[in-house]
Amino acid sequence: MAWQVMSGFMPILLLASLFAMASCANESELAESVATELPSVTSNPSTPAAPPVYSYRVIHSYPHDRQAFTQGLVYEAGELYEGTGIRGQSSLRRVELETGLARQQRVLPKQYFGEGITIFGDQIIQLTWQSRIGFVYDRASFRLLKQFSYPTEGWGITHDGSRLIMSDGTANLYFLEPETFMEIDRIEVHDDQGPVIRLNELEYVRGDVYANVWQTDRIARIDLLTGRVAAWIDLTGLLSVMDRQQRVDVLNGIAYDAENKRLFVTGKWWPHLFEIQIVLPE
């Protein structure tokens, strides 16, 4: 009797087994499909993956003014622009790449500590550090057009074509409307260890923002949709030991030549400005 009951259920059990196998196969195909769209490098989805660390190759070294305490750097339409800091020494400059000489300069009033710069259309925008005042200049003449205010410190600034993007030394990036300079959005930058603070000079590069992290030799490549650090660029050793025998300060200054796809970096009081190529991890 027991055998009859068991044998009566065999077809049902067989069908259930086949159905379960098919379900597993479908789930496996779905998982594989999702994995191709959302690459995963960890078996625990609640644990964020550590960003890859890129290295670099120096393509060319150019002279850089050792008196320039670099706070902002922009390459636009074949010309290099630089914003410098230190109260009483802050300036906006148009610099000749091949010689490092300033071909045009505007000195800021002595009470201001100049910070990051960006070019938006035919205007140059420059931040100051603790004064909470920014300046807008005519790009061609460096004539002051207007000034604006913001509620935080000013560190770095760039734009994505429609919004200004500003840092203040925290882990935040602020998105500003370029006509009114009002905040319209913000994101917190983070990696697998948590918020990334001391975001400094900024540069928009092909959809991401590259940010110097103050007092480090690293640049964060930031995903603007999520605030996640998509990769680190480690520039350790970029400035030689011999160059460091004289007065230098930290790595700061990123400029991107979009037309020729060239990336330039320098630092405060550095004797060189470097064109580098990013080397992906093996």
C-alpha atoms as one frame of an Amber mdcrd trajectory, in Angstrom:
protein
   0.000   0.000   0.000   2.771   2.307   0.925   4.438   1.486  -2.418   1.255
   2.266  -4.323   0.984   5.671  -2.639   4.616   6.484  -3.352   4.445   5.297
  -6.950   1.270   7.379  -7.461   3.192  10.487  -6.491   6.249   9.735  -8.636
   4.997  11.591 -11.762   4.110  14.581  -9.610   7.493  14.556  -7.931   9.208
  14.221 -11.289   7.293  17.185 -12.711   8.091  19.274  -9.626  11.754  18.400
  -9.948  11.827  19.371 -13.626  10.008  22.629 -12.855  12.525  23.464 -10.106
  15.426  22.767 -12.469  13.903  25.038 -15.111  13.347  27.778 -12.540  16.970
  27.564 -11.440  18.101  27.781 -15.038  15.933  30.855 -15.618  17.233  32.500
 -12.452  20.808  31.732 -13.513  20.227  33.322 -16.922  18.656  36.375 -15.282
  21.548  36.719 -12.855  24.028  36.469 -15.715  22.110  39.099 -17.682  22.041
  41.512 -14.751  25.725  40.926 -14.041  26.653  42.020 -17.556  24.803  45.321
 -17.011  25.865  45.898 -13.405  29.354  44.403 -12.935  29.904  43.074  -9.450
  33.313  42.604  -7.856  32.093  41.363  -4.506  29.936  38.466  -3.415  28.253
  40.655  -0.788  26.133  43.356  -2.480  25.848  45.295   0.787  29.639  45.858
   0.779  30.770  48.432  -1.815  33.765  47.515  -3.942  37.021  49.402  -3.523
  37.637  51.711  -6.510  40.475  50.689  -8.834  43.711  52.656  -8.483  45.212
  54.027 -11.688  48.827  55.059 -12.122  50.279  57.481 -14.655  52.847  58.085
 -17.353  54.449  61.502 -17.919  54.053  62.553 -21.538  55.642  65.988 -21.255
  56.936  68.376 -18.595  56.480  72.144 -18.957  57.920  74.987 -16.841  55.680
  76.337 -14.098  56.064  79.563 -12.130  57.474  78.678  -8.719  55.737  81.730
  -7.266  52.312  80.451  -8.326  50.369  78.977  -5.414  48.076  77.094  -7.790
  44.417  76.928  -6.771  42.704  76.541 -10.131  43.759  75.395 -13.600  41.829
  75.395 -16.890  42.799  74.651 -20.510  40.351  76.092 -22.997  40.612  76.650
 -26.765  44.382  76.371 -26.852  45.028  78.565 -23.811  45.973  77.807 -20.219
  44.427  79.787 -17.360  45.510  79.670 -13.720  44.116  80.985 -10.456  46.569
  81.459  -7.580  46.165  81.921  -3.843  47.737  83.516  -0.739  46.363  86.820
   0.504  48.198  89.684  -1.142  49.472  87.376  -3.915  46.280  85.956  -5.382
  45.765  86.371  -9.102  44.070  85.261 -12.293  46.472  84.494 -15.133  46.589
  83.559 -18.787  49.702  81.378 -19.035  51.838  80.319 -21.963  52.021  76.541
 -21.721  55.475  76.139 -23.276  57.216  78.687 -21.024  55.048  78.933 -17.902
  55.043  82.745 -18.247  51.926  84.774 -17.454  50.905  86.664 -20.606  47.967
  88.356 -18.886  47.255  88.835 -15.194  44.740  90.355 -12.819  45.722  90.681
  -9.159  42.989  90.232  -6.557  42.514  92.774  -3.748  44.797  91.945  -0.823
  42.040  90.761   1.495  41.111  87.843  -0.786  42.663  84.387  -0.936  42.073
  83.200  -4.503  40.800  79.683  -5.126  39.440  77.603  -8.029  38.552  78.916
 -11.472  36.433  77.766 -14.406  35.508  79.150 -17.818  31.814  79.270 -18.655
  31.138  80.676 -22.097  32.969  83.976 -22.460  33.364  84.434 -18.718  35.901
  83.298 -16.113  34.605  82.504 -12.635  36.964  82.593  -9.659  36.268  81.614
  -6.051  37.879  82.894  -2.877  38.579  80.783   0.180  36.963  82.136   3.345
  35.481  85.421   2.115  32.492  83.620   0.555  32.822  85.881  -2.463  33.316
  84.864  -6.076  34.234  86.981  -9.083  33.101  86.898 -12.705  35.462  88.299
 -15.347  35.319  88.896 -19.058  37.394  86.085 -20.527  39.200  88.217 -23.102
  40.004  91.338 -21.068  39.908  89.982 -17.458  37.619  92.928 -16.698  35.541
  92.360 -13.549  31.881  91.986 -14.513  30.276  91.171 -11.191  30.695  89.310
  -7.940  28.507  86.794  -6.145  28.298  85.143  -2.743  27.933  81.616  -1.414
  27.342  80.250   2.111  30.401  77.978   2.387  34.127  78.218   1.866  35.245
  78.232  -1.758  37.750  75.588  -2.901  37.301  74.227  -6.435  34.932  74.917
  -9.322  34.174  73.445 -12.749  31.048  72.889 -14.858  29.308  70.206 -16.911
  28.069  72.509 -19.649  24.882  73.538 -17.890  25.651  73.633 -14.148  28.549
  74.981 -12.123  30.044  72.380  -9.783  31.749  73.615  -6.628  33.677  72.103
  -3.708  34.204  73.559  -0.235  36.676  71.170   1.389  34.003  68.794   2.651
  32.759  65.625   0.939  30.062  67.633  -0.873  29.876  68.800  -4.450  27.406
  71.637  -4.998  25.603  72.243  -8.302  24.915  75.919  -8.976  22.755  77.677
 -11.534  25.315  79.644 -13.623  23.319  82.881 -13.890  22.142  83.263 -10.296
  24.762  81.052  -8.569  21.974  79.540  -6.489  22.398  75.941  -5.338  20.150
  73.578  -7.301  21.528  70.225  -6.132  24.336  68.540  -4.238  25.904  65.106
  -3.831  28.130  63.567  -1.182  31.265  61.951  -2.578  32.147  58.557  -1.151
  34.192  55.435  -1.742  34.079  52.021  -0.093  35.392  53.547   3.159  32.756
  56.284   3.393  32.659  60.026   2.630  35.725  61.480   0.874  36.524  64.848
   2.434  38.912  67.699   1.486  37.771  67.783  -2.126  39.738  70.611  -3.674
  40.447  71.662  -7.284  37.949  70.249  -9.784  37.902  69.451 -13.505  35.069
  68.058 -15.607  36.396  65.274 -17.842  34.089  63.356 -20.207  31.132  63.028
 -17.850  33.044  62.657 -14.581  34.598  65.161 -12.207  38.266  64.794 -11.311
  39.072  66.205  -7.869  42.333  66.811  -6.064  42.080  65.594  -2.479  43.953
  68.136  -0.396  47.219  66.992   1.214  47.326  63.784  -0.813  48.897  62.706
  -4.118  45.586  61.299  -5.302  42.904  62.482  -7.675  39.381  61.099  -7.306
  37.425  60.346 -10.484  33.838  60.938  -9.363  30.625  59.606 -10.879  28.322
  62.637 -10.916  25.146  60.520 -10.871  25.955  58.701  -7.641  28.802  60.601
  -5.974  30.800  57.378  -5.963  34.551  57.460  -6.510  34.788  55.392  -9.686
  38.593  55.295  -9.537  41.624  56.809  -7.855  44.564  58.233  -9.793  47.724
  57.870  -7.723  50.335  60.506  -8.667  52.896  59.531  -6.035  56.406  60.364
  -7.216  55.292  62.821  -9.898  57.507  65.568  -8.460  61.102  64.395  -8.072
  63.047  64.290  -4.811  65.386  66.948  -6.216  62.482  69.293  -6.960  61.218
  68.801  -3.435  64.479  70.153  -2.011  63.116  73.631  -2.705  59.879  75.139
  -1.409  56.874  73.271  -2.788  53.410  72.548  -1.483  50.774  69.953  -2.327
  49.537  68.593  -5.631  46.749  70.887  -6.858  45.606  71.808 -10.334  43.912
  69.725 -13.047  43.243  70.914 -16.591  41.809  68.941 -19.505  42.324  69.744
 -23.173  39.104  68.263 -24.543  40.014  68.814 -28.188  43.296  66.894 -28.005
  42.406  64.714 -25.004  45.358  65.888 -22.926  45.400  65.941 -19.122  47.590
  68.447 -17.245  48.412  68.518 -13.526  50.608  70.632 -11.285  50.924  71.762
  -7.671  51.338  74.808  -5.465  54.763  76.397  -6.000  55.742  73.490  -8.263
  58.482  74.080 -10.853  56.736  71.910 -13.441  53.348  71.385 -15.031  52.944
  67.840 -16.327  50.991  66.371 -19.193  50.165  62.846 -18.068  48.542  59.735
 -19.422  46.478  57.622 -17.061  47.576  53.990 -16.848  44.887  51.473 -15.987
  45.584  48.752 -13.406  46.607  45.389 -14.839
